[in-house]
């Protein structure tokens, strides 16, 4: 960049239309710039509601079970949140988790590869999937919803077929004795017993992912490019923001998050169960939207997505602790999503409104 | 002109005159097989305002996109200080001191004012794995830059959508003036403007010329063009239809030359016939 001195140009005559805003209005504007406020309110209200229904929720056991549910969701949620801010969509993250853990498991059980080389190879597979998603979206301009839906179907079908063809069933297990397994368990499967609650290391991964992505989004040039790419693609191109590179990198990010979720599950179960479960891919998007991300891009936060995962987990754990029929959970989730969408709609109208001159 | 790039142009040309800051030599730009610009030549000199006039679809926007690094020439070449350059992105054009006020202002409504100002060229501190935005400095420079274009006391942290229309325009202009150390490209905004807002655009053009920048001012309006222009480039169908200086034309000539001028003259005559006493 050129060393431009700010004093280079003579000041213009002060314009008459600079109207000072009231303090309340400024606070409102600044609050709107914080997408996670809504999710924070969600955590507090849902937490209060279920604590009244089931006081056990706040015991160490209750908190541990909440965090256990929230961690993998949160890891996927923050990656999807970044992608939503950039105006894209990823349905394939859940199936990437299953496929990559299947790849790891098959490499270990069928070819006798060590745990770490197998994990590394499956990470490469995940990144390839992400690259395909990203490059297809960027080069064709197709909606990423459809592109990743296609990837989802391809991966779902082929992992089911591969598991059946190679391992003979949809369940691959028996990884526990493999070389490097102990250290993999230390990294991806450690637990800590506190009172009657068992806290898993996935919690640490989740916190690291949230902190890292938050820093990336708000404090780096990459984050600014993400906001610009989703919020005003044309302006971003005109200002030379690398829109395409940013988009592809974010798809690589969600794929890597999928791999991490898959690996955490694989190490925990010492195996992988491939089942045709539709719907878990939607959860990450639900979590990000509850966290304040706009589906239209340009607005959102990863802290919000993590809080969204917490709302989800509190509701899930709360319903089972309160002794309700767990089938109510989906209805409750849908209700929360609706509330979040309505709240986000208000924010969007407020933010998009062009004030009259 | 006291910039780091000044060393580039030190060699000068055979005639001893400094080469133009930015020059287009027989540039053709195509979209597919359709030429948007055909063999357009143009020289922008320091302290000179070149106005580009033409109908919709005459290639004005393509010219802006080309000069700003968004489009690449299929034929011909761009020269900065007499040396051929190829911009691969608007970032490169900006780093050579060519900045643009875009027709749509290029403002992301959901981002804060300072993020908009710096988008694509953010100031950072620290080394790579920890390289981060220098928020304090960024906000401070934005406040100063906005105060200079007549919006003092603006909170750089508020979203751009909270700005009034005039303030947004100020933001786009302040940004271009900050990054445009050599060339300022102003594509007159399409949004309806008040007289005060138009005056601001013209003021920015005059200020930039006064501080020795080469200015490319793209407009529909021959009156405004004649007010600030030193040279006038008329575009029609992607070709240069006329390259005039201020000495060649007065406002009426220019209005007549620009498409629609004939209709305006005829309308004037009709009005004179209808109201002979005026």
Contacts between the chains, C-beta under 8 A, distances in Angstrom:
chain1	res1	chain2	res2	distance
A	1	B	94	8.0
A	1	B	95	5.9
A	1	B	121	6.1
A	1	B	123	7.9
A	1	B	179	8.0
A	2	B	3	5.4
A	2	B	4	6.1
A	2	B	5	6.7
A	2	B	95	7.1
A	2	B	97	5.3
A	2	B	179	7.8
A	2	B	181	4.6
A	3	B	3	7.2
A	3	B	4	5.8
A	4	B	3	7.7
A	4	B	178	6.2
A	4	B	179	7.2
A	4	B	181	5.5
A	6	B	141	6.1
A	6	B	144	5.0
A	6	B	145	6.8
A	6	B	148	7.9
A	6	B	178	7.7
A	8	B	181	7.7
A	8	B	211	6.3
A	9	B	148	6.2
A	9	B	177	5.8
A	9	B	207	5.9
A	9	B	208	7.6
A	9	B	211	5.4
A	10	B	207	6.3
A	10	B	210	7.2
A	10	B	211	7.2
A	11	B	147	7.1
A	11	B	148	4.5
A	11	B	150	7.9
A	12	B	148	6.3
A	12	B	149	5.2
A	12	B	150	4.6
A	12	B	200	7.4
A	12	B	203	5.8
A	12	B	204	7.7
A	12	B	207	6.8
A	13	B	150	6.4
A	13	B	203	7.9
A	14	B	150	5.0
A	14	B	152	6.4
A	15	B	149	8.0
A	15	B	150	3.6
A	15	B	151	6.6
A	15	B	166	7.1
A	15	B	170	7.4
A	15	B	196	6.9
A	15	B	200	7.0
A	16	B	196	7.5
A	17	B	164	6.7
A	17	B	166	5.3
A	17	B	167	7.5
A	17	B	196	7.0
A	18	B	150	7.1
A	18	B	151	5.3
A	18	B	152	6.2
A	18	B	153	6.8
A	18	B	154	7.6
A	18	B	167	7.7
A	19	B	164	7.6
A	20	B	153	6.7
A	26	B	155	6.5
A	26	B	158	7.1
A	29	B	155	7.9
A	29	B	158	4.7
A	29	B	159	6.4
A	29	B	162	4.8
A	30	B	157	6.6
A	30	B	158	6.8
A	32	B	159	6.4
A	33	B	112	6.2
A	33	B	157	6.9
A	33	B	158	7.2
A	33	B	159	5.6
A	215	B	132	7.6
A	219	B	132	4.7
A	219	B	133	5.4
A	219	B	135	7.4
A	220	B	124	7.9
A	220	B	131	7.0
A	220	B	132	5.7
A	220	B	133	6.3
A	221	B	122	4.7
A	221	B	124	6.3
A	221	B	131	7.7
A	221	B	133	6.7
A	223	B	133	7.9
A	224	B	111	7.8
A	224	B	115	5.6
A	224	B	118	7.2
A	224	B	119	6.1
A	224	B	122	5.5
A	224	B	133	7.0
A	225	B	119	7.9
A	225	B	120	7.6
A	227	B	108	6.9
A	227	B	110	7.2
A	227	B	111	5.2
A	227	B	115	6.5
A	228	B	108	5.5
A	228	B	111	6.8
A	228	B	115	7.9
A	228	B	119	5.0
A	228	B	120	7.3
A	231	B	108	4.0
A	231	B	109	7.0
A	231	B	110	4.3
A	231	B	111	5.7
A	232	B	106	7.4
A	232	B	107	7.0
A	232	B	108	3.5
A	232	B	109	7.0
A	232	B	110	7.8
A	232	B	111	7.7
A	234	B	104	6.6
A	234	B	106	7.4
A	235	B	102	7.5
A	235	B	104	7.1
A	235	B	105	7.8
A	235	B	106	3.9
A	235	B	107	6.1
A	235	B	108	5.4
A	235	B	119	7.3
A	236	B	108	7.2
A	236	B	119	6.8
A	236	B	120	7.3
A	237	B	70	6.8
A	237	B	90	7.6
A	238	B	68	7.2
A	238	B	70	6.3
A	238	B	90	6.2
A	238	B	100	7.3
A	238	B	102	5.1
A	238	B	104	7.9
A	238	B	106	4.4
A	239	B	90	6.0
A	239	B	91	7.8
A	239	B	94	7.8
A	239	B	106	5.7
A	239	B	119	4.9
A	239	B	120	3.8
A	239	B	121	7.6
A	240	B	69	6.9
A	240	B	89	4.6
A	240	B	90	3.5
A	240	B	91	3.2
A	240	B	92	7.4
A	240	B	93	7.6
A	240	B	94	6.3
A	240	B	120	4.4
A	240	B	121	7.4
A	241	B	119	6.2
A	241	B	120	4.6
A	242	B	89	7.5
A	294	B	110	8.0
A	298	B	108	6.4
A	298	B	110	4.2
A	298	B	111	7.3
A	299	B	110	4.7
A	350	B	161	8.0
A	351	B	109	6.3
A	351	B	110	5.4
A	351	B	159	6.0
A	351	B	161	4.8
A	352	B	109	6.0
A	352	B	110	7.7
A	352	B	161	6.3
A	353	B	161	6.7
A	354	B	109	7.8
A	354	B	161	7.3
A	354	B	165	7.0
A	355	B	161	7.7
A	355	B	162	7.2
A	355	B	163	7.2
A	355	B	164	5.2
A	355	B	165	7.1
A	356	B	164	7.7
A	356	B	165	7.3
A	357	B	164	5.3
A	357	B	165	3.7
A	357	B	166	5.4
A	357	B	194	6.4
A	357	B	197	7.5
